[in-house]
């Protein structure tokens, strides 16, 4: 099940409940050491030089325990408890350019400014631009506020323990946290807390979607109608259609303006392609509708925009709206207990709220809830680093997969098509939230899988991979050397 996003105080209470249940700190530290060593092994190769920096607290104990599980690596373990005496030795080791630095200097208990010696050490580590694996939280970062206490490690990967801490999901923390991963099973008792914000785990989708019975036929898995493509943007219609195919609904029909029909139709085989006409009544026999990818040309007919408003307001089938179609939506209620999904990136979200992308990014959960409220409590997939899924009330889910290589044109079209292809299937309509979360996670996990083998993959390859991932890839790429996160498709 998803992991709750908790505070440092709640983490401490969780630990106390564990000790009260008879489990020991030593047992948990031993378990964490194994997990950290496993992640080191995924980020490096045997024989590589790994520098482990251990502080004086339990964070340092976790780092030290990892050492014994790395017999085939060249490991320098340095206990740094005194910044005056320890910094010069660590500086010398840093000059040897280790392949990976394991950061166990400070844990989540840090809540005061660091002195200048610690700041100098952290700055030196950051200047190297060496990959850093931070244990639980990047050293120097306040796990509640998301702000550095004078300075903070800029990690490639932060492996947080038990559950994410709330400050690490704030935009101010992103340049330091890098890719946030959660080790949920570290030997603690079940988490006694719930949260309005939840972190998606790969195991949330074990045996999902359910296996198809042997006696089924294409009529059991729905029909998807896609309205997409325009002059200069016909590729988006193709990508959305192919993304939908990977979800494997029974039938797909693409409706596109006549001016681009001959550019699109030869690229699709199993997808039926028709020209869009004002007389078309959607959804008709279709069990879901997708509108928006590539509908960016200036000369699109007003009838298409009006049809979008009617479909959104009146259809009983699931409706997914993306890209330019977002600008056509009515601020009006739709039937109860039907599924409506929109997939804006921060710029599109800003247009819907009539604000700036910077303001959206400053408080992404608030932006998601306000957009959903204005559009009748629809589901919102707010794309970007740590994509959010939710609506005006209830839990908001943070997606855990994906990487900066998704920041290329067309990746959002693939996602919209894949989501719509899933939601067109009657067996997957009973729990739309899980289906949406699964689609978003698959999209990011496919990108992670591709990035394991090459950094220059393209969106057409994303289409080939999406839907095939069974578990999280071992090591997606680290973020850019300056630590800045690029937004996903």
C-alpha positions in Angstrom: 0.0 0.0 0.0 1.2 3.6 -0.5 3.5 5.1 2.1 2.2 8.1 4.1 4.1 11.3 4.0 5.0 12.1 7.6 6.8 14.6 9.8 10.0 14.1 11.7 8.0 14.0 14.9 5.8 11.2 13.5 8.8 9.3 12.5 10.2 9.4 16.0 6.8 8.2 17.4 6.9 5.3 14.9 10.3 4.4 16.1 9.2 4.5 19.7 6.3 2.2 18.9 8.7 -0.2 17.3 11.0 -0.3 20.4 8.0 -0.7 22.6 7.0 -3.8 20.6 10.3 -5.5 21.4 12.3 -4.8 18.3 15.7 -3.3 18.7 17.5 -0.4 17.1 20.4 -2.7 16.2 18.0 -4.9 14.2 16.7 -2.0 12.3 20.2 -0.6 11.7 21.3 -4.0 10.4 18.4 -4.1 8.0 19.0 -0.6 6.8 22.7 -1.3 6.2 21.8 -4.2 3.9 19.4 -2.0 2.0 21.9 0.8 1.6 24.6 -1.6 0.4 22.2 -3.1 -2.2 21.5 0.4 -3.5 25.2 1.1 -3.7 25.7 -2.0 -5.7 23.0 -0.9 -8.1 24.7 2.5 -8.6 28.3 1.3 -9.0 30.2 -1.7 -10.1 32.4 -4.1 -8.2 35.9 -2.6 -7.8 34.7 1.0 -7.9 35.8 3.4 -5.2 33.0 4.2 -2.7 33.5 6.8 0.0 31.2 6.3 3.0 30.9 9.3 5.3 29.4 8.4 8.7 28.3 10.9 11.3 27.9 10.3 15.0 24.2 9.5 15.0 22.1 6.6 13.8 22.4 7.9 10.3 26.1 7.3 10.6 25.4 3.8 12.0 23.4 3.0 9.0 26.2 4.0 6.7 28.8 2.1 8.7 26.7 -1.0 8.7 26.5 -0.9 4.9 30.3 -1.3 4.7 30.3 -5.0 5.7 27.9 -5.9 2.8 30.3 -4.5 0.1 33.2 -7.0 0.0 33.9 -6.6 -3.7 34.1 -2.8 -3.7 37.0 -0.5 -2.7 35.4 1.2 0.2 36.8 4.0 2.3 34.8 4.4 5.5 35.4 7.7 7.3 33.7 8.6 10.6 33.3 12.3 10.6 32.2 13.5 14.0 34.3 16.5 14.5 34.4 19.0 11.6 37.7 20.5 12.8 39.7 17.3 12.8 37.8 15.3 10.2 37.4 17.7 7.3 41.0 17.8 6.1 41.2 14.0 5.9 37.9 13.8 4.0 39.1 16.5 1.7 42.1 14.4 0.8 39.9 11.4 0.1 37.5 13.5 -2.1 40.5 14.4 -4.2 40.7 10.7 -5.3 37.4 11.2 -7.1 35.3 8.3 -5.7 32.6 6.8 -8.0 30.0 7.3 -5.3 29.8 9.0 -2.0 27.4 7.6 0.6 26.2 10.4 2.8 25.5 9.4 6.4 26.7 12.6 8.1 23.4 14.0 9.4 19.9 12.5 9.7 16.4 13.8 10.0 17.1 15.2 13.5 19.1 18.2 12.2 17.1 21.4 13.0 19.8 24.0 13.6 22.3 25.8 11.4 25.6 24.1 10.7 28.9 25.8 11.6 31.3 27.0 8.9 33.5 23.8 9.0 30.5 21.6 8.1 29.3 24.0 5.5 32.8 24.0 3.9 32.8 20.2 3.8 29.4 20.0 2.2 30.3 22.7 -0.4 33.4 20.7 -1.3 31.3 17.5 -1.8 28.9 19.4 -4.0 31.7 21.0 -6.1 33.0 17.5 -7.1 29.7 16.7 -8.9 30.2 13.1 -7.9 27.1 11.0 -7.5 25.9 11.0 -3.9 23.6 8.5 -2.2 22.1 10.2 0.8 20.7 8.0 3.6 17.3 9.1 4.8 17.9 12.8 4.0 20.6 14.8 2.4 22.9 16.0 5.2 22.2 19.6 6.1 18.6 19.6 4.8 15.8 20.1 7.3 13.4 17.2 6.7 10.4 19.2 8.0 11.0 22.6 6.3 12.8 21.4 3.1 15.4 24.2 3.7 19.2 23.7 4.1 20.6 24.6 7.5 23.3 26.7 6.0 24.2 24.1 3.3 23.0 20.7 2.2 24.4 17.8 0.2 23.1 17.7 -3.4 22.3 14.1 -3.8 21.7 12.1 -6.9 19.5 9.7 -5.0 18.0 10.0 -1.5 17.0 6.7 0.0 14.6 7.7 2.7 13.7 5.2 5.4 10.2 4.0 6.3 8.3 6.8 4.7 9.0 10.1 3.0 9.3 13.1 5.3 7.1 16.1 4.4 9.8 18.7 3.8 11.6 16.5 1.2 8.7 16.8 -1.2 8.8 20.6 -1.2 10.2 22.3 -4.3 12.9 24.0 -2.1 14.2 20.5 -1.3 14.2 19.1 -4.8 17.8 20.3 -5.8 19.2 18.6 -2.7 17.1 15.4 -2.6 17.5 14.5 -6.3 15.6 11.3 -7.0 13.6 10.4 -3.9 13.3 6.6 -3.2 11.6 5.0 -0.2 12.7 1.9 1.6 9.4 1.0 3.3 10.4 -2.2 5.0 13.3 -1.5 7.4 12.0 -3.6 10.3 9.6 -1.2 12.0 6.1 -2.1 13.1 3.3 -1.1 10.7 3.2 2.7 10.4 0.6 4.1 12.9 0.0 7.2 10.9 -2.0 8.1 7.8 -1.6 11.1 5.7 -3.5 13.2 3.1 -0.4 13.0 0.9 0.7 9.4 0.0 3.8 8.1 -1.8 3.2 5.5 -4.5 5.2 2.3 -4.2 5.8 -0.1 -7.1 4.2 -2.9 -5.0 0.9 -1.0 -5.0 0.3 -2.5 -8.4 1.1 -6.2 -7.7 -1.1 -8.3 -10.0 -2.6 -5.1 -11.5 -4.2 -4.9 -14.0 -5.9 -8.3 -13.3 -5.3 -11.1 -15.7 -7.7 -11.4 -18.6 -9.9 -14.6 -18.5 -9.2 -17.0 -21.3 -12.7 -16.7 -22.8 -12.7 -12.9 -23.3 -12.9 -11.1 -26.6 -12.2 -7.5 -27.7 -15.7 -6.4 -26.9 -15.0 -7.0 -23.2 -12.3 -4.4 -23.1 -14.1 -1.3 -24.4 -13.8 1.1 -27.2 -11.8 4.3 -27.1 -12.5 7.4 -29.2 -9.6 9.9 -29.5 -10.0 13.4 -30.9 -6.5 14.6 -31.7 -4.1 16.1 -34.2 -4.0 19.3 -36.3 -1.8 20.9 -38.9 1.7 21.0 -37.6 0.9 18.7 -34.6 -0.2 15.5 -36.2 2.5 13.5 -34.5 0.8 14.0 -31.1 -2.3 12.1 -32.5 -0.1 9.2 -33.5 1.7 9.1 -30.2 -1.5 9.3 -28.2 -3.0 6.5 -30.3 0.0 4.3 -29.9 0.1 4.9 -26.2 -3.5 3.9 -26.0 -2.7 0.7 -27.9 -0.2 -0.3 -25.2 -3.1 -0.2 -22.7 -4.9 -2.8 -24.9 -8.5 -1.6 -25.1 -10.7 -3.6 -27.4 -10.9 -1.0 -30.2 -9.6 2.5 -30.8 -10.9 5.1 -33.2 -9.0 8.3 -33.9 -10.9 11.3 -35.1 -8.7 14.0 -36.7 -9.2 17.0 -38.9 -9.3 16.2 -42.6 -6.3 18.4 -43.3 -4.0 15.9 -41.5 -5.9 12.7 -42.1 -3.5 11.6 -44.9 -0.4 12.3 -42.8 -1.8 10.3 -39.8 -3.7 7.3 -41.3 -0.7 5.6 -43.0 1.1 5.5 -39.6 -1.5 3.5 -37.8 -2.7 0.0 -38.5 -4.9 -1.4 -35.8 -6.2 2.1 -34.9 -9.2 3.1 -37.1 -8.8 6.6 -38.4 -11.7 8.9 -39.4 -12.0 12.5 -40.2 -13.7 14.6 -37.5 -17.1 16.0 -38.5 -19.5 18.2 -36.4 -22.2 15.5 -36.9 -20.1 12.9 -34.9 -21.8 12.2 -31.6 -19.3 11.0 -28.9 -19.0 8.9 -27.0 -21.6 6.9 -28.9 -20.7 3.2 -28.5 -17.3 4.2 -27.0 -16.5 3.5 -23.4 -14.0 6.4 -23.0 -13.0 9.5 -24.9 -9.6 11.3 -25.1 -9.5 14.9 -26.4 -6.6 17.2 -26.8 -3.3 15.9 -28.0 -2.1 18.0 -30.9 -5.2 20.2 -31.2 -3.0 23.3 -31.2 -3.6 24.8 -34.7 -5.3 28.2 -34.7 -7.9 27.2 -37.3 -9.7 24.4 -35.5 -13.5 24.7 -35.8 -15.6 26.1 -33.0 -17.8 23.1 -33.3 -14.9 20.9 -32.0 -14.5 23.1 -29.0 -18.2 23.1 -28.3 -18.3 19.3 -28.7 -15.6 19.0 -26.1 -17.6 21.0 -23.6 -20.7 18.9 -24.2 -18.8 15.6 -23.9 -17.2 16.8 -20.6 -20.5 18.0 -19.2 -22.8 15.2 -20.3 -21.1 12.0 -21.1 -21.4 9.0 -18.8 -18.2 7.5 -20.1 -14.8 8.4 -18.8 -13.3 11.4 -20.4 -9.6 12.4 -20.5 -8.6 15.8 -21.6 -5.0 16.9 -22.3 -3.0 19.7 -23.9 -5.0 22.3 -25.9 -8.3 20.6 -25.0 -7.8 21.9 -21.4 -8.6 25.4 -22.5 -12.0 24.4 -23.9 -13.4 22.9 -20.7 -16.5 24.4 -19.1 -16.6 25.5 -15.4 -19.6 23.4 -14.9 -20.6 20.2 -13.1 -20.7 16.8 -14.8 -22.8 13.8 -13.8 -22.0 12.2 -10.4 -20.0 9.0 -10.3 -18.5 9.4 -13.7 -14.8 9.7 -14.4 -13.1 12.9 -15.6 -9.4 13.2 -15.9 -7.1 16.1 -16.9 -3.3 15.9 -17.4 -1.8 19.5 -17.2 1.8 20.3 -16.9 2.7 23.4 -14.7 2.2 25.8 -17.6 -1.2 24.5 -18.5 -2.2 24.4 -14.8 -1.2 28.0 -14.6 -3.5 28.9 -17.5 -6.4 27.1 -15.9 -5.8 29.0 -12.7 -4.9 32.3 -14.4 -1.6 32.5 -12.6 2.0 31.8 -13.3 3.8 28.4 -13.5 6.1 29.6 -10.6 3.0 30.0 -8.4 1.8 26.6 -9.4 5.1 25.0 -8.5 5.3 26.9 -5.2 2.3 24.9 -3.9 1.5 22.1 -6.2 -1.1 20.3 -4.0 -3.0 23.5 -3.6 -3.0 24.1 -7.4 -4.2 20.5 -8.0 -7.1 20.9 -5.6 -8.1 24.3 -6.9 -8.1 23.1 -10.5 -10.2 20.1 -9.6 -12.7 22.3 -7.7 -13.1 24.6 -10.6 -13.7 21.7 -13.0 -16.3 19.9 -11.0 -14.1 17.7 -8.8 -12.3 15.9 -11.7 -9.2 13.9 -11.2 -6.0 15.9 -11.9 -2.7 14.5 -13.0 -0.4 17.5 -12.3 2.7 16.5 -14.3 6.3 17.3 -13.5 8.9 16.2 -11.0 7.0 14.0 -8.5 3.7 14.0 -10.5 0.7 14.4 -8.3 -2.6 12.6 -8.7 -5.8 13.6 -6.8 -8.8 15.9 -6.8 -10.3 18.7 -4.7 -10.8 16.4 -1.7 -9.3 13.2 -0.4 -5.7 11.9 -0.7 -3.1 13.2 -3.1 -0.7 10.6 -4.4 2.9 11.4 -5.3 4.2 9.3 -8.2 7.6 7.7 -7.5 8.7 6.8 -11.0 10.1 8.9 -13.9 13.3 10.9 -14.6 14.4 14.1 -16.4 14.6 12.3 -19.8 10.8 12.5 -19.9 11.2 16.2 -20.5 10.8 15.9 -24.3 8.0 16.6 -26.6 5.4 13.9 -27.0 5.8 12.1 -23.7 2.7 13.7 -22.4 0.8 12.6 -25.5 1.8 9.0 -24.7 0.7 9.3 -21.1 -2.7 10.7 -22.1 -3.3 7.9 -24.6 -2.2 5.2 -22.2 -4.5 6.5 -19.4 -7.4 6.8 -21.8 -6.7 3.3 -23.1 -6.8 1.9 -19.5 -10.0 3.8 -18.5 -11.8 2.6 -21.7 -11.8 -0.9 -20.3 -14.8 -1.8 -18.1 -12.8 -4.1 -15.8 -10.5 -1.1 -14.9 -13.3 1.5 -14.5 -14.4 0.4 -11.0 -11.4 1.9 -9.3 -10.4 4.9 -11.5 -7.9 6.3 -9.0 -5.9 3.1 -9.0 -6.1 2.9 -12.7 -4.9 6.5 -13.1 -2.1 6.0 -10.6 -1.0 2.8 -12.3 -0.9 4.5 -15.7 1.2 7.4 -14.4 3.6 5.0 -12.6 4.0 2.8 -15.7 4.8 5.9 -17.8 7.6 6.9 -15.4 8.8 3.4 -14.8 9.1 2.8 -18.6 11.3 5.9 -18.8 13.4 4.6 -15.9 13.8 1.3 -17.7 14.9 2.9 -20.9 17.4 5.1 -19.1 19.1 2.1 -17.6 20.6 1.3 -21.0 20.9 4.7 -22.8 20.3 8.3 -22.1 19.3 9.3 -25.7 16.1 7.3 -25.9 13.2 9.0 -27.7 9.5 9.1 -27.2 8.8 6.4 -29.8 10.7 4.0 -27.7 8.7 5.1 -24.6 5.6 3.8 -26.5 7.3 0.4 -26.9 8.0 0.1 -23.2 5.0 1.5 -21.5 2.8 -1.1 -19.9 5.6 -3.7 -19.7 7.2 -2.8 -16.4 6.7 -5.3 -13.6 8.8 -3.7 -10.9 10.9 -0.5 -10.4 14.1 -0.5 -12.5 17.2 -0.6 -10.4 19.0 2.6 -11.2 17.5 5.4 -13.3 19.9 8.2 -14.2 20.9 10.8 -11.6 19.7 14.3 -12.1 21.7 17.0 -13.8 25.1 17.8 -12.3 23.8 21.1 -10.8 21.1 19.2 -8.9 18.3 21.0 -10.7 15.3 18.9 -11.5 13.9 19.1 -15.0 10.1 18.7 -15.4 8.7 15.6 -16.9 6.8 15.7 -20.2 
